[in-house]
């Protein structure tokens, strides 16, 4: 099975999700949830992460994590590995607890931090567990909203500072924001490229993407996240044959577009595209 994309850098911000094996529950009781929270706190301490938000569901969990150091993979290995050991020991079982590897989505902090926080803490409401997030024990909402004492591992400053300098007013504004009816941005739901951000953010991510795109372990769609659209690539290059052929080769070899996709855009027959790719322009 192809491995998910892994982009690690200083001050990276990630939406992390991990599901139970075969969609099975990963928390069978509150003791399991407490165990997970304890291990999460230790992982955050060891790796010096900033946890902005979290939510534990029955068969999966969500985290919003910022990594001052590029150490996401090592931290997640510790978190899921230690929890698997503890879960199996508690329930006298063996085998996998989580379904494959965790999913991580790089997000642009300035654009998506608040929307992603709302998406995460409203999971129990969307799933029908509760009618309001302030009645759900196993998410960060109550702590960020000032309804309970903030646990030591939860970093609420980055969220609340968006709503003003006064703690009391920012907490009230945060609660209003979470409870305000809104559909989550499609980018958060779809996550096709595992990177969410503005054009300038995608430009910033290009060096990391170029480093990863040749890895055979990363799915094709993820390897070429941030690539230009075909229409954009060929915008000025279809009139001159030599330039057109160069762009065809670049679209196929550098940006991962299929010969069929290039054929549809250019209007050239599939066999012509194949011949150009295999020519001196390749």
C-alpha positions in Angstrom: 0.0 0.0 0.0 1.3 3.5 -0.9 2.3 5.6 2.0 0.8 9.0 2.7 2.8 12.1 1.9 5.0 13.4 4.7 6.2 17.0 4.6 8.1 18.1 7.7 9.6 21.5 8.4 10.1 24.0 11.2 6.8 25.5 12.5 4.7 23.2 10.3 1.0 23.1 11.1 -0.9 19.9 10.5 -4.4 18.4 10.7 -3.8 14.8 11.8 -6.3 12.0 11.7 -5.9 8.3 12.5 -8.7 5.7 12.2 -9.2 2.3 13.8 -8.2 -0.8 11.8 -11.1 -1.9 9.6 -13.0 1.1 11.1 -13.1 -0.6 14.5 -13.3 1.5 17.7 -10.0 2.7 19.1 -11.6 3.7 22.4 -13.7 1.1 24.2 -14.2 3.1 27.4 -13.2 6.3 29.1 -10.1 4.7 30.5 -8.8 4.2 26.9 -9.4 7.9 26.2 -7.6 8.9 29.4 -4.7 6.7 28.4 -4.6 8.3 24.9 -4.6 11.8 26.4 -1.8 10.9 28.8 0.3 9.6 25.9 -0.5 12.6 23.8 0.6 14.9 26.6 3.9 13.0 26.9 4.5 13.1 23.1 3.8 16.8 23.0 6.3 17.4 25.8 9.0 15.2 24.3 8.7 16.7 20.8 7.9 20.2 22.0 4.8 20.3 19.9 2.0 22.9 20.2 -1.4 21.2 20.3 -4.0 23.8 19.2 -7.1 21.5 19.1 -8.1 17.8 19.4 -11.1 15.6 19.3 -11.4 11.9 20.2 -14.3 10.0 18.5 -15.1 6.3 18.8 -13.1 5.0 15.9 -10.8 7.9 15.1 -9.2 11.0 16.4 -8.3 14.5 15.1 -5.4 16.7 16.2 -4.3 20.2 15.2 -0.6 20.2 15.8 2.2 22.7 15.2 5.8 21.4 15.1 8.5 24.0 16.0 11.0 21.3 14.9 10.5 19.0 11.8 9.7 15.9 13.8 6.1 15.0 13.0 6.8 11.4 12.0 8.8 10.5 15.1 6.2 12.0 17.3 3.3 10.2 15.6 5.3 6.9 15.8 5.6 7.4 19.5 1.9 8.4 20.0 0.3 5.7 18.0 2.8 3.0 18.9 2.6 3.6 22.7 -1.2 3.8 22.5 -1.4 0.5 20.6 0.7 -1.2 23.2 -1.4 0.2 26.1 -4.7 -0.5 24.4 -3.7 -4.1 23.6 -2.5 -4.7 27.1 -5.6 -3.3 28.7 -7.9 -5.5 26.6 -5.7 -8.6 26.4 -5.4 -8.5 22.6 -2.8 -8.3 19.9 -2.5 -6.8 16.4 -3.1 -3.5 14.8 -5.2 -0.8 16.5 -5.0 1.8 13.7 -5.8 1.4 10.1 -2.5 1.9 8.2 -0.6 5.1 8.8 -2.0 8.3 10.1 -3.2 11.0 7.7 -1.5 14.4 7.9 -2.6 17.5 6.1 -0.3 20.5 6.0 -2.3 23.7 6.5 -1.5 27.4 6.1 -1.9 28.7 9.7 -3.0 32.2 8.8 -5.8 31.1 6.5 -7.2 27.8 8.0 -6.3 27.6 11.7 -9.7 28.8 12.9 -11.8 27.0 10.3 -10.0 23.7 11.0 -10.4 24.2 14.8 -14.2 24.6 14.3 -14.2 21.6 12.0 -12.4 19.4 14.6 -14.4 20.4 17.7 -17.7 20.1 15.9 -17.1 16.5 14.9 -19.2 15.1 17.8 -22.1 17.4 16.8 -22.0 16.3 13.2 -21.9 12.7 14.2 -24.9 13.1 16.5 -23.1 12.4 19.7 -24.2 15.7 21.3 -26.2 18.8 20.3 -23.6 21.2 21.5 -19.8 21.0 21.7 -19.8 22.2 25.3 -21.3 19.0 26.4 -18.7 16.8 24.9 -15.9 15.8 27.2 -13.3 14.5 24.8 -12.4 17.5 22.7 -10.5 20.8 23.3 -13.6 23.0 23.0 -14.4 23.2 26.7 -10.9 24.1 27.6 -10.5 26.7 24.9 -13.9 28.2 25.8 -12.8 28.6 29.4 -15.4 26.1 30.7 -12.8 23.8 32.3 -9.1 24.2 33.3 -6.8 24.1 30.3 -4.7 21.0 30.4 -1.0 21.6 30.3 -0.5 20.1 26.8 -3.1 22.3 25.1 -2.0 25.5 23.6 -5.0 27.9 23.2 -3.1 31.2 22.6 -2.9 30.8 18.9 -6.6 30.3 18.6 -7.8 33.0 21.1 -5.4 35.7 19.9 -7.4 35.9 16.7 -10.3 37.2 18.7 -8.7 40.1 20.6 -6.3 40.9 23.4 -8.8 40.6 26.2 -9.0 37.0 27.4 -12.7 37.3 28.4 -13.8 38.9 25.1 -11.7 36.5 23.0 -13.2 33.5 24.7 -16.7 34.8 24.1 -15.9 35.5 20.5 -14.4 32.1 20.1 -17.6 30.4 21.4 -19.7 32.5 19.0 -17.4 31.6 16.1 -17.7 27.9 16.8 -21.4 28.0 17.3 -22.0 30.2 14.2 -23.7 28.0 11.5 -21.2 27.4 8.8 -20.3 24.7 6.4 -16.6 23.6 6.7 -14.5 24.7 3.7 -14.4 22.0 1.0 -10.6 22.0 1.2 -10.7 20.6 4.7 -13.1 17.9 3.8 -11.6 16.8 0.5 -7.9 17.1 1.3 -7.0 15.7 -2.2 -3.5 17.2 -2.2 -2.8 17.0 1.6 -1.8 20.6 1.5 -4.3 23.4 2.2 -3.3 27.1 1.7 -3.1 30.1 -0.6 -1.1 30.3 -3.8 1.8 31.9 -1.9 1.7 29.1 0.6 1.8 26.5 -2.1 4.8 28.3 -3.6 6.5 28.1 -0.2 5.8 24.4 -0.2 7.3 23.7 -3.6 10.9 22.8 -2.4 9.4 20.2 -0.1 7.2 18.8 -2.8 10.0 18.7 -5.3 12.0 16.7 -2.8 9.2 14.2 -2.3 7.6 13.9 -5.7 10.1 11.2 -7.1 9.5 8.9 -4.1 7.7 5.8 -5.3 6.1 5.4 -1.8 4.0 8.5 -2.3 0.8 8.3 -4.4 0.9 10.0 -7.7 -1.8 12.6 -6.9 0.0 13.6 -3.7 3.5 13.7 -5.3 2.4 16.4 -7.6 0.4 18.6 -5.2 0.9 22.2 -6.1 1.7 21.6 -9.8 0.4 24.1 -12.3 -2.9 23.4 -14.1 -2.5 22.1 -17.6 -4.4 25.1 -19.0 -1.9 27.4 -17.2 1.1 25.5 -18.4 0.1 25.6 -22.0 -1.4 29.1 -21.9 1.4 30.6 -24.1 3.0 27.5 -25.6 0.6 25.9 -28.2 1.3 28.1 -31.2 5.0 27.3 -31.6 5.5 23.6 -32.3 8.9 23.3 -30.5 7.7 25.1 -27.4 4.5 23.0 -27.4 6.4 19.8 -27.6 8.7 20.9 -24.8 5.7 21.7 -22.6 4.1 18.3 -23.4 7.2 16.5 -22.2 7.4 18.7 -19.1 3.8 18.2 -18.2 4.3 14.4 -18.4 7.7 14.0 -16.9 7.9 16.8 -14.4 4.3 17.4 -13.3 2.9 13.9 -13.7 0.0 14.5 -16.1 -1.1 11.5 -18.1 -0.8 11.3 -21.8 -4.6 11.1 -22.0 -5.0 14.4 -20.1 -2.4 16.1 -22.3 -4.1 14.7 -25.4 -7.5 16.1 -24.4 -6.1 19.6 -23.7 -3.9 19.9 -26.8 -6.3 18.2 -29.2 -3.4 16.0 -30.4 -3.9 12.2 -30.9 -2.6 10.0 -28.1 0.0 8.4 -30.4 1.3 11.9 -31.2 1.7 12.7 -27.5 3.5 9.4 -26.9 5.9 10.1 -29.8 6.7 13.6 -28.6 7.4 12.3 -25.0 9.8 9.8 -26.4 11.5 12.2 -28.7 14.5 14.6 -28.1 12.1 16.8 -26.1 11.9 14.2 -23.4 
